[in-house]
Amino acid sequence: MKMTEEENFELNFRTMMPTAGTIMGSCETVRTTTRTVMASHATVAATTESV
């Protein structure tokens, strides 16, 4: 069964979309974690200064 270039591209695209979604999701998780860590650092710094 020979696939045309267009069909092949579409198949690759469909295969890659979930992968891209997963990568985007993990990037978002990292970003959120970084933000949380930075916020807690700021809180610690503020607490240390006020003491």
LINUR-V389344 format. One record per run of one state. SS is the DSSP state (A for helix, B for strand, O for the rest). FROM is the first residue (numbers start at 1). TO is the last residue. If there is no record, write none. Layout:
SS_FROM_TO + SS_FROM_TO
This chain:
O_1_4 + A_5_50 + O_51_51
